[in-house]
């Protein structure tokens, strides 16, 4: 997914959002999708698919997709070839109209659930204090923000779906607005977005991405591993349960958001994308008051 196409996607979604004043229009767009089923989770209503490229939208990759109608999952088996409709609104994405077009063995693809974490951090632990580069190319460490409450999440700039990295960044933008408007929180908090695509998300790329969210770098930094092979990234990701696999910047990944207290100790790891910006902002206020 090129930066040009990513920006085009954002523009398209923004246009759909603006058109909501016209009741004859909708913010929903759909794409045909073909691929092979890699994983099925009926409890979470997700289907992980190794899918083909969607022209002018998303490169071929393996990703979990939400399925609103749980009944669509029951006829499926791992290894099935399917065609479906990918629906994308301004805030979420899901699969519908799923049809099996072939049966076959599961491809040799490692999914996010197959990753074994090396070291899981517990509340009260201090995460690895490796060096990072921020959006300005400045080398920095997590200890740089000791004395402040820190919220940290993971993204990659080419992620195309609104309920994955785009939602994480939008939620952080909302937190920044909320805490930035509270004079009692001045100087007591910071946000960090860490890319798990260090080969491509170098500082200039992160800076352009951050500007699309109107990030104020005084309170929100975007970090990448100085080493494009990602050793620092892997140590931090393993500690908080972030799983990601990919090739050439195309990732199958889960979602993790981390809260650190003023001493730099792990307070909480939030899984998934269901959390609310106002709730995390409230937690950060409570931690700052302790």
N, C-alpha and C positions, 0 to 999 in steps of 0.2 A: 504494500500500500504506500504510494508515494505521498510526500508532504502536500503536493498539489492536489491530489485526489482527496486527502484528508481534509484540507481546507475547503474543497468543493463540497464535501459531505456536510461540514459544519454550516456552510452557507445555505445548503439545501434545507437542512433541518431548521435553521433560523427562519428561512422563508416560509416553510410550512407553519412554524409557530406563529409568525406574524399574520398568516392568513386565517388564523382561527377566528378572527372577528367576523369573517364571512362564513355563515353557517353551512354554506353549500360546499365548503372545502374541509379537508381533514389534514392532520399532521402525520398521517400514516402513509408509509411507502412500503412496497412489497417487492421481493426478488425471488426468482426461482432458484432452488438449491438442490444439488445432487451430491451424494457422498455415501460413506460407509459408516454404519453405527459402530462406535467404539465402546460406549458405555451407556447404561440406562439406570436412572435413579427414580423409581416411582414415588418415593417419599418426598423428595425435593421437586419432583416433576421436571427433571432435566434429562436431556438427551445429548450425549457427547458424540459429535460427528466429525470424521475426517472428510472434509468437503472439498469440492472442486472450487476453483476461482470463480468469483462472481464478477463478470466484466464491469469495469469502471466503478467498483465498489469495494471488494474485499479479495485479497489474495487467498489461495488455497491454504488451509490450515486445519488444525484440530481444535474444536471449541465445544464447550457445553452450552446448550441452548435451552431456554425455558419452554415448556409445553403446557399451555393453559388447560387443555383438555387431557386429563390423565388417561382417559380411555384410549387415546391414540398410542400410548406407550405399550400396552399389554400385548398387541400382536407382534411386537418387534423383538428381535434377538440380536445379540452382538454379531457382527459380520454381515448383517443385512445391507444390501445396497438400496438406497431410498432416493426418492425425489420428494420435495416438500416446498412450501412457501415460507420464506423468511419475512416476517412482518417487523417493521421498525417504526416506532413512533418517536416522539421527541424525548421520551423518558425511558423506554424499555424496548426489548426485542423478544421475539418468540417464534417458534415454528408451528405451522398449522398445515392442514391438507397433506399429511404424511402418507406416502404410498410406498410399499415395498416393490422394487423392480427386479430384485435378484437376491438369491441366498448364497452365502459363501463363507469361507473360513475368516476368522478375525485377522486383520493385517497386523504385522509385527510393529505396532505403534505403542510407545509408552505414553500413558495418559498421566494427568496430574496426580491421580490417586495412587499411581505406582511408585511415586517418589518417596523414599525413606529419609526422614529428617535426621541430620547428624547430631544436632544438639538443640533440644527444645528449651527455651528460656521459661522460667517460672516467675510469677509476680515477685518483685523485689530484686530480681537479677539485673545486672547492668549489661546491656547489649555490647557486642564487640565495638571497640573504639577505633575502627579503621579510618583511613583517610578517604575523603570523597572530593569530587569537584562539583561546585555549584554552577548555576547558569552563567556566571561571569568568568568561569574558569579558575576560580579561587579554591585552593585546597583547604578543606575544612573537616572537622571531626565532630562526632555527636557531643563530645564534652564541651564543645563551643557554646552549647545552649544550656549548660548547667545553671540552675537558678531560675529557669523558666519551665513551664509546663509545655511539653512537646506532643503534637499529634503528627504521626508519620504514616503515610500510605504508599502504595506501590502502583506505578503506571508504566505504560510505554506509549510513546507519542503517536504511533500509527494504529493504535487500537480503534476499530471502527464502530463498535457497538455502544449505544448510549447507556446501557445498564452495567457496563464494565468500567474501564478506565475513565471514560468520559463522565460517568456518574461520580466516581471518586473525586475527580478534579472539580466538578460542579459543586459537590458537597463541601469540599475544602474552601472553595470561593465563598460559599455561604457562611461558613465558620469565620472566615477572615472578615467578612462584612459585620457579622454579629459582634465578635470580640473587638474589632477595631472601633466600633461605635460605643464601647463601654470604657469610660475614662478610668475606672477602677482597675481595669486589666492592662493598662498601658505598661509595656516592658516586662510582662509576666508570662508571655506565651509565644509560641512559634510553631509554624507548620512546615513539614518536610514532605515532598513528593519524590520518591526514589524510583528511578527508571530501572527496570529489569531487562533493558535492551542496551547495555553499555556500548556495544559495537556501533550502533547507529545513533543513539541518543547522546551525542556529545554536547558540550555546553551551548554552542550557538543554536542547536536544534531545540534544546530545552527552553532556551530564552524565548524563541519564537512561539513555542507551544504555550509557555506561561502567559505570554501577552494576550493570547486568545481568551484567557480567563481573567484578564485584568488583575493579575497577581501583583501585590505590593511586596517587593523583595525585602522590605524592611522586616516583614513578619512571615514571609513564605519563601522558602528556598526549594529549588529543584536540583536533585543530586544525581550524579552518575559515577560509576566506578572509574577511577583513574586508569585501571587496567581493563582494556576492552574485553578480556576473557572473563571478567567478573568475579574474582576471588572474594573481594569484600562483600559484594552483593550476595554471593552464595552463603557466606557465613551469617549475614543478617537474616536472609530469607529462611534458612534452615531453622534459625532460632525462633522465628515467629510463625512457622508453618506455611510460609508462602511457597507454593509449588508452581513451577513453570517449566515448560519444555518447548523447544522451538528450533527453527533453523532459518538463518538469514532474517531475523527479526519478526518472524511469524510465530505467535505463541499460543499455547494452550495453558491457561493459568487459572488459579483461584484468586480470591481477594482477601487481603488482610489490611487492617488499620490498627495502629499501635498508639497507645498513650503512655508517655513517660512522665514521671513526677519531676519535681524541681531538683532532685538529687540525681537525675538521669536513670532512675530505676524503672523497670517495667511495671506499669500499673495494670494494664489490661490489653489483651489482643482481641479485636472485634473481627469476627468472621463475616464474609459475605458483603452484600450491598443493601441490606434492609435497614441499616441504622439511619437515624435522622440527624441532620446537621445541628439542629437546636439542642438535641440531647447530648451530643458530644461536646458542643460548646458549653453546656451546663456542667458537664463533668470536668472540663478544663477549668472552669471558674471555681468549682469546689476544690480541686487539687491546688489551685493557686492560693486559696485561702488557708490551706493547712500549714 
